[in-house]
């Protein structure tokens, strides 16, 4: 049986996309309706225009393909290159609505699946609770930036994956390398001198700290990134407490990388 949006879900999604302040503009709605080959109901409030176009399409086709296409086009990050401040408020509002349909829009504008919310408080909790806890801990902004979509859905497993990816990304950006995993860590934090040093390395204790930090990063990669990339999700349960502790550890790694320097190389 083809999966369809309920009327309540369509109303919530249309309300988020057509929000007066954070939503799409009238000209954008018209263009997206045409792009997705829907029938444009004409001038009316933005949310009602979107809802009527969605409902007509789903009723006529008995599928939600064009509605999902509309969302993908609407949430393409490139569309907001000149107005980046519009993107995240609309995505946050939309994800709260999509939670009731078991869907989420990632930071990259991709539609993924999450556990379906059944109550408004549950959807709101998913959108706010984990992120609030991490902000209270003072977690590094780069951790929040890389796992924002997962935090909105309260998806701990993928939040951990994205957070760990952010460490590798930062090391590549700092050094210009394209390696990954343990090889990347060895090239960036190993060697004499390393490409990136977290201290002056003038004493045996400081050199030991550099090596220990490299092992810590490799351990995080090995334990939380590589297995979860290859094993089914059901084998890797991740509680909220575990996720918060790991994300805090990744935050520490980011801060040490930020404070690191690149010693002159012979």
TORDO-871678 format. One line per 8 residues: number of its first residue (from 1); their letters; for each residue x, y, z of C-alpha. Coordinates in pm, 1 decimal, padded with zeros to 6 digits. Example, Ala and Ser with C-alpha at 12.3 -4.5 7.8 and 13.67 -1.06 7.14 Angstrom:
<recs>
1	as	01230.0 -00450.0 00780.0 | 01367.0 -00106.0 00714.0
</recs>
This chain:
<recs>
1	xxxxxxxx	00000.0 00000.0 00000.0 | 00137.7 00339.9 -00100.5 | 00217.1 00558.7 00197.4 | 00021.8 00885.2 00206.1 | 00028.1 01191.2 00429.8 | -00275.0 01236.2 00654.7 | -00470.1 01560.7 00638.5 | -00323.3 01671.5 00970.8
9	xxxxxxxx	00029.1 01599.4 00848.9 | -00029.0 01793.1 00526.5 | -00163.0 02088.3 00722.3 | 00140.0 02088.4 00953.9 | 00389.0 02060.4 00666.0 | 00213.8 02331.9 00464.8 | 00201.1 02551.0 00774.6 | 00577.1 02520.4 00824.8
17	xxxxxxxx	00662.1 02585.1 00459.1 | 00415.9 02872.9 00436.8 | 00495.7 03033.2 00770.7 | 00446.0 03409.6 00755.5 | 00795.0 03496.8 00877.2 | 01022.0 03194.9 00827.1 | 00851.5 03025.8 00533.2 | 00863.0 03045.1 00155.3
25	xxxxxxxx	00775.7 03359.7 -00035.8 | 00475.2 03372.5 -00267.2 | 00690.0 03376.5 -00579.9 | 00889.7 03079.2 -00453.7 | 00571.7 02882.2 -00387.3 | 00443.7 02946.4 -00739.3 | 00772.7 02840.5 -00894.3 | 00797.5 02523.4 -00681.4
33	xxxxxxxx	00439.5 02420.1 -00759.2 | 00512.9 02456.4 -01130.1 | 00846.3 02273.7 -01101.2 | 00677.0 01978.5 -00930.9 | 00393.0 01972.9 -01184.7 | 00119.1 02040.0 -00932.9 | -00197.7 02240.3 -00984.6 | -00162.7 02591.8 -00845.4
41	xxxxxxxx	-00481.9 02689.9 -00658.9 | -00397.9 03058.2 -00707.6 | -00364.1 03352.1 -00474.3 | -00459.7 03287.5 -00110.5 | -00268.0 03262.7 00214.6 | 00065.4 03086.3 00163.5 | -00006.4 02790.3 00386.5 | -00347.8 02730.7 00227.6
49	xxxxxxxx	-00198.9 02756.7 -00120.6 | 00061.9 02493.8 -00039.8 | -00186.5 02268.3 00140.2 | -00437.8 02277.8 -00147.3 | -00166.8 02203.5 -00403.8 | -00039.2 01912.4 -00190.5 | -00385.7 01769.2 -00123.2 | -00490.4 01790.0 -00489.0
57	xxxxxxxx	-00172.7 01616.9 -00603.2 | -00193.7 01337.1 -00345.3 | -00565.5 01277.5 -00406.8 | -00522.4 01263.9 -00783.9 | -00209.8 01045.9 -00790.3 | -00261.7 00847.3 -00468.9 | 00101.0 00896.9 -00376.4 | 00310.5 01164.0 -00211.3
65	xxxxxxxx	00596.2 01166.7 -00462.6 | 00543.0 01523.2 -00582.5 | 00496.9 01651.4 -00229.1 | 00832.7 01504.0 -00130.1 | 00979.6 01654.8 -00445.7 | 00843.2 01995.2 -00346.8 | 01006.5 01962.3 -00004.1 | 01340.2 01859.5 -00157.7
73	xxxxxxxx	01338.9 02153.4 -00397.5 | 01222.6 02394.3 -00127.3 | 01494.0 02281.1 00115.1 | 01786.5 02276.5 -00127.1 | 02058.7 02474.3 00056.3 | 02176.8 02633.3 -00269.6 | 01842.8 02811.5 -00294.3 | 01936.3 03015.9 00013.3
81	xxxxxxxx	02293.5 03110.1 -00078.2 | 02200.0 03479.5 -00076.8 | 01975.5 03453.6 00230.5 | 02133.3 03182.6 00447.4 | 01960.3 03315.6 00759.3 | 01626.6 03186.9 00625.4 | 01724.5 02822.0 00595.4 | 01761.8 02687.7 00949.5
89	xxxxxxxx	01449.0 02848.4 01101.7 | 01236.7 02702.9 00822.8 | 01407.8 02362.1 00844.0 | 01354.1 02346.7 01219.9 | 00984.6 02426.9 01183.5 | 00944.2 02182.8 00896.6 | 01119.9 01900.7 01084.9 | 00884.2 01941.4 01376.4
97	xxxxxxxx	00592.0 01892.8 01135.2 | 00761.5 01607.3 00949.0 | 00829.2 01421.9 01276.1 | 00462.2 01317.5 01278.7 | 00519.4 01145.2 00942.9 | 00847.8 00985.7 01053.2 | 01057.3 01208.8 00827.2 | 01336.0 01463.0 00871.9
105	xxxxxxxx	01520.6 01705.8 00642.7 | 01896.9 01700.9 00694.7 | 02129.5 02000.8 00691.0 | 02211.6 01905.7 00330.8 | 01844.0 01920.9 00234.4 | 01799.6 01543.5 00207.8 | 01485.4 01370.6 00334.9 | 01546.0 01083.1 00576.1
113	xxxxxxxx	01336.8 00866.9 00806.6 | 01313.0 00878.4 01186.6 | 01087.6 00721.2 01446.2 | 00741.5 00865.5 01398.7 | 00623.6 01110.4 01663.3 | 00269.7 01065.3 01791.5 | 00215.2 01372.7 02007.1 | 00303.2 01739.2 01980.8
121	xxxxxxxx	00509.9 01736.7 02302.3 | 00709.4 01442.5 02166.9 | 00785.2 01623.3 01841.2 | 00884.8 01936.8 02030.7 | 01104.9 01735.9 02265.4 | 01288.5 01578.4 01972.4 | 01348.6 01920.9 01824.8 | 01483.0 02083.0 02139.1
129	xxxxxxxx	01586.2 01854.1 02424.1 | 01921.3 01713.8 02314.0 | 02037.3 02037.5 02155.3 | 01944.1 02232.7 02468.6 | 02134.7 01990.5 02690.0 | 02444.4 02018.0 02472.3 | 02429.4 02396.9 02460.1 | 02405.8 02397.5 02840.3
137	xxxxxxxx	02724.9 02193.2 02850.6 | 02894.5 02449.8 02627.2 | 02953.4 02199.8 02348.1 | 03168.2 02330.5 02062.2 | 02956.9 02495.7 01788.5 | 03118.4 02276.7 01521.0 | 02969.0 01970.0 01689.2 | 02621.9 02124.0 01675.9
145	xxxxxxxx	02674.2 02236.5 01316.7 | 02758.0 01891.1 01187.0 | 02481.8 01700.0 01362.8 | 02202.0 01954.8 01357.4 | 01959.0 01739.8 01158.0 | 02007.1 01444.1 01388.2 | 01963.2 01662.2 01694.8 | 01635.0 01796.8 01563.4
153	xxxxxxxx	01507.8 01440.9 01524.2 | 01661.9 01333.8 01857.2 | 01837.7 01061.7 01659.1 | 02129.1 00976.5 01889.1 | 02288.4 00713.5 01666.7 | 02330.2 00943.5 01368.1 | 02416.3 01240.8 01587.1 | 02719.7 01046.0 01706.0
161	xxxxxxxx	02819.6 00951.1 01352.2 | 02799.2 01308.0 01225.7 | 02984.0 01447.8 01527.6 | 03276.6 01213.0 01474.1 | 03283.9 01295.2 01102.7 | 03325.9 01659.6 01198.5 | 03660.4 01583.9 01362.9 | 03800.8 01430.4 01045.8
169	xxxxxxxx	03662.9 01718.8 00843.1 | 03838.9 01973.9 01062.9 | 04172.4 01793.4 01035.4 | 04140.1 01783.6 00657.1 | 04052.0 02152.6 00642.3 | 04344.3 02248.3 00868.0 | 04601.0 02044.0 00672.9 | 04469.5 02009.8 00318.0
177	xxxxxxxx	04491.3 01630.1 00336.0 | 04225.1 01400.5 00193.4 | 04287.3 01091.0 00409.2 | 04042.3 00945.3 00657.2 | 04033.8 00742.7 00977.8 | 04354.5 00626.2 01143.9 | 04567.2 00719.0 00842.4 | 04449.5 01078.7 00868.9
185	xxxxxxxx	04522.6 01090.7 01242.2 | 04871.8 00947.4 01196.1 | 04957.6 01199.8 00925.5 | 04810.6 01499.6 01107.9 | 04897.1 01431.8 01473.6 | 05189.1 01187.8 01442.0 | 05541.5 01234.7 01316.5 | 05825.5 01456.0 01433.7
193	xxxxxxxx	05713.1 01721.4 01400.0 | 05342.2 01650.0 01348.3 | 05148.8 01854.3 01094.3 | 04931.1 01980.4 01380.3 | 05062.0 02008.3 01736.4 | 04838.8 02064.4 02039.9 | 05125.1 02192.6 02259.8 | 05485.1 02319.4 02222.3
201	xxxxxxxx	05621.1 01960.9 02240.0 | 05922.7 02092.1 02432.4 | 05918.7 01831.8 02709.3 | 05870.1 01458.3 02731.7 | 05536.3 01516.3 02903.6 | 05413.3 01739.3 02620.1 | 05525.0 01490.0 02357.7 | 05342.9 01217.7 02550.4
209	xxxxxxxx	05030.6 01432.8 02558.5 | 05051.1 01475.8 02178.4 | 05071.0 01098.3 02132.8 | 04789.8 01037.9 02379.3 | 04566.9 01287.4 02201.6 | 04634.1 01113.5 01869.3 | 04539.3 00780.3 02026.6 | 04223.0 00933.3 02172.5
217	xxxxxxxx	04111.7 01059.0 01831.6 | 04191.9 00724.5 01668.4 | 03997.8 00547.4 01941.3 | 03693.0 00763.8 01882.4 | 03714.1 00695.2 01508.4 | 03758.9 00322.6 01558.6 | 03490.5 00270.9 01821.2 | 03215.4 00502.6 01704.5
225	xxxxxxxx	03267.1 00572.6 01339.2 | 03394.5 00265.3 01159.1 | 03167.4 -00001.2 01315.4 | 02851.8 00208.0 01285.1 | 02929.7 00269.2 00920.1 | 02916.3 -00104.0 00845.2 | 02684.1 -00263.4 01100.5 | 02307.5 -00250.1 01115.5
233	xxxxxxxx	02177.3 00023.1 01341.0 | 01995.3 -00222.0 01568.8 | 02331.1 -00356.4 01689.0 | 02443.8 -00013.0 01808.9 | 02194.0 00118.8 02063.6 | 02275.8 00474.7 02169.9 | 02112.4 00627.6 02474.8 | 02073.3 01000.5 02523.2
241	xxxxxxxx	02325.4 00995.5 02810.2 | 02583.1 00810.4 02601.4 | 02529.9 01048.8 02310.8 | 02572.1 01355.1 02529.7 | 02893.3 01218.8 02681.7 | 03038.7 01134.0 02341.3 | 02940.4 01466.5 02189.2 | 03107.5 01641.0 02482.3
249	xxxxxxxx	03424.1 01438.1 02416.9 | 03413.5 01536.6 02049.9 | 03372.9 01897.4 02164.1 | 03697.9 01866.8 02366.0 | 03876.0 01728.8 02058.7 | 03753.7 02021.9 01849.5 | 03879.2 02273.7 02103.4 | 04224.5 02115.4 02114.5
257	xxxxxxxx	04240.3 02110.2 01733.7 | 04135.0 02474.9 01719.6 | 04410.2 02570.7 01963.2 | 04670.8 02360.2 01783.7 | 04946.8 02503.1 01565.8 | 05134.4 02379.0 01261.4 | 05507.8 02353.6 01348.2 | 05762.3 02441.9 01078.2
265	xx	05858.0 02134.2 00882.2 | 06208.0 02073.3 00752.0
</recs>
